Amino acid sequence: MSTPSPQRDNAPVAVVRNLSFAYPAGTVALRGLSLAIQAREVVGIIGPSGCGKSTLLRIISGLLPAGTGTVEVRPAAGGEPHPALSMLFQEDTLVPWMKVASNAGLYFKFNNGHSRQEVRKRIDELLTMVGLREFRNAYPSQLSGGMRRRAALVAAVAPHPQLLLLDEPFSALDEPTRVGIHRDMLTLIKTLEITCCLVTHDLAEAITLCDRILVLSARPGRLIRSVEVGLGPDRDLREIRSTPGFLSLYAELWNLLEQLTHEVPQGPIADRGPRP
């Protein structure tokens, strides 16, 4: 069951307790998974293919039921209304017949409480931060892939969510474009003080963006390690990749994932008890 938790000082933004999930066909995606995401933290989730990383994000977001266990997302603080969470998918979700500024402000079309002038000012500020201010009246088809990803990122953070869920949103981009968007993303979430949870298969992306990396086992996914990145909040996203700390952590995670990849995924939950 996914429920809001009361807001407390220093309380985690999201807490997952003893979560298990099986798909209708019987495949067990997650089993006994527990984790917590702290305020203003960027948490990465990695693991072998099929270990339930994207399933976990969809459960936290409410797009999938929790099965057994609990998922709690802390409501946003008082003052102007903010959503508890927002999610950015790998797929292109921009509305093709709407201009960039309208896509970026789509949340506000369905949620009152802000004047048109306030929304325009906020969207223009965010578009300026990612270099898209002059394209506010362009359509998605007129943008490059990297520009569309930036526009989608602005749309995700514009409501100032308590928690931003990122499901491999930059995987289709070339490396230079991806690193540029990484910089824009960190600028946005630091400015807005947004907590993030990133699912990625790219170890370099996880290390450069995240404060902490959670490693899941082969299916059914369970948390086997939490790794503090420890490379500092003001890291240079290009230079950091040649530092001993980065290279050491990359090798550690690579070796761990290689071991996990050779684990045999377990079968349907029906083989081991009742389905959640």
N, C-alpha and C positions, 0 to 999 in steps of 0.2 A: 504494500500500500504506500502510495506517495503522498506525503502530507507536509504542510508548512510547519516549521518549528518556530517557537517564540524567539524573538530576537534578544540576545544577551550580549553584553560587552565581551569581546574576545571569544565569542562562540564561533565554531566553524560555520562557513557559509553553506556547506552541504555535508551530510553524513549518510553513509550507506552502511547498514548493519545486516550481516548474515544473509546477504542477497543471493538467491538462486533463481534461475530462470530456464525454462525449457520451451522450445517452440512446439506448435501443435503436432508436428510429425514425430516428436520425441527427442530431438537433438537437444542435449543439455548445453547451453551456452555459458552459464555461470553457476558456480556452486560455492556457497558459504563465503561470499566476498564482503569484506568490510573495509571502509576507508573514510577519511575525513579530508575536506579541502578547507584550508584556512583563508581568512579574508585577505584580499589583495595578493594572493599567491597564484603563480602560474604553475599548474601541475600537468605533467605529461603522462600519458598512458601508452605503454608499448607492450608488445608481446607477440607470439607467433601468429601467423595468419589463422583466422577462425577462432581465436581465443575469447571472443565476446567483447572486444573493445567498443565497437560501434553499438552493439546491443546495450552495453552499460550506459552510454551517453543517451540513448533513446529512452531508457528506463528513467534516468535522472530527469530528463526533459518532460516525461509524462506521455511520450508517444507510444511507449509500450508499458503494460502493467508490470508491477514489480515481482510478480510470482510470489515467492516466499521471502521473508525479510522485510526491511523498511528502508525507505529513502526519504530524507528530510532536506528541504531546501529552505534556508532562512528567508523570510520576507524582507523586501527592501525597507530601508529606514523611512521614517516619516518625512514630512515636507512634501515636495512635489511627488506625484505618483511615479513609481518605476516598476517595471516588471521584475519578478523574481529571477527570471533567466531568459536568455536568448540563445539561439543556436545557429551556427554557420556550417552548412553541409559541403560535401565535396562537389555536389552537382551545382550547376548554375541556376540560382533561384530568382534572378532578377526578372521582373515582369517586362517582357519585350516591348509592349506598346506604351510603357511609361518612361519618361525621361529620368536621367540619373538622379536629379534632386527629388523627384516624386518617389522613386524607388527607395532612396535613402530615408525619406520621411514617411514611409508607408505605415509604420506603427501608429503615427499620430492621426492618420485618417480614420482609425477605428477606436481611438482612445482620446477622449476630450480632456480638457484641463490645461491646454496650451493655446495661446493665440497664434494666428497665422504668422505674425511677425516674429514671435518667439521661436517657432519651428523653423522658419526660414533662416534666422540668425544662427541657430544651433547647427543646422545642416550645412550652411555655408562655411562655418568655422571648421567643421569636421572634414568637409571636402577639401578645404584649403590645406589641412594638416596632411592629407594623403596626395596632394597635387592634382586634385580633380575639380577645383573651383571653376576653371574655365570651361569644363565639360558638363556643367550642371544641366544644360538644356539639350545634351546629346542623348540619343537612344542607345541601349545596350549594344545593338548591332554595329554601332559606329565606334565602339571601344575595342582595344586589344584585350586579350585574355587577362593580363595583369591588371588592367584598368577595371575590368568587370569585377575581379576579385576584390579590389580596393573599394569599389562601390558597394558590393555586398557586405564587406566588413563594416563600412560606415553605417549601413542599414541595421546591422546587428548591434552596434554599440550606441547608436543614436538615442534609443530609449533609456540609456544608462542602466542596464540590467545589473542585478546583484551578482549574477553568475553568467559567464559567457562560455558556451560549450562549442568546441571546434572539432569537427569530424573530418580530419585530413583535408582541410579546405584549400591547401596550396599544392597538393600533390601533382596536379596536371601542368604546373608551370615549370619553365626552365630555371636553372639554378640562380643566375643573376637576378631574374625577376623575383624569384621566391625570397631571396635575401633582402631585396629592397622592400618587399611587403612585410617581411618580418620586422624591419625597422619601424615601418608605419604602424604596425599592430602594437608593438611595445610602447610607442609614443602615445597612441590612443588609450590603451588600458592603464598606463601610468597616470596620464592626465585625468582620466575619469575615475581612477581607482577601482577598476573592475577586476574581479576575480575570474580566472580562466582555467578551464580544463581542456587540454588538447590531446586528442587521439592522433597518433602518427606512426607510420612505419619507418620514418626517416630519422635515424639516430642523431645526425648532425642537427636537424631541426629541433629535436627534443632538447638536446644539450644547450643549444644557443638561446632558445626561448624560455626554458623552464627553470624554476627555482628547485623543483623536486620532480623526480621521475618514478612512477609506479610501474613495476614489471609484473605482468600477469603470466600465469602458466599456460601451457597448451590446454585446449578445450577439455573439460569445462573450466573456464577462467577462474582463477583464484589469485589473490595477491600473494606474491612470494618475496617481493623485495621493494623497499622504498629507499631511493637514492637521492641524497642531497647533492645538487649540482655544485654549489659553492663557488661560482665563478664571478660573483659580484653583480650588483644591479646596473652598473654603468658599462657593461661589457661592449666592446666593439664587435659587431656580428661578423665582420670579415677577419679581423686580426685574431680573434679568439680561437679560430680553427687551427692555428699553427702553434698554439701554446701547449706546454706539457700537460697542463690540467685537462684540457679538452681531449688531447690525444689519448691520455691514460683512461679517462672515463669512457671514451668511444670504444677503446679496445675491451674494457671490462664488460660493457653492455653487449658488444658484438659477440664476445665469447659466451656470455650468459644466454643470449637469444639463440645462438647456434646449438647449445645444449638443449634448450627447450624445444627447438624445432624438431629434434629427433625423438621427443616424447610422443607416444602413440595416443591420439585423442580418444577419449572414452566414448562409448556408445550411448544409446538412448537411456534416459533416466529410468525407463520401465525395467531395465535390467538390474536396477539397484534400489528400487523402492518406488513409492508413489510420486507421480508428477506434480510439481507445484502448481 
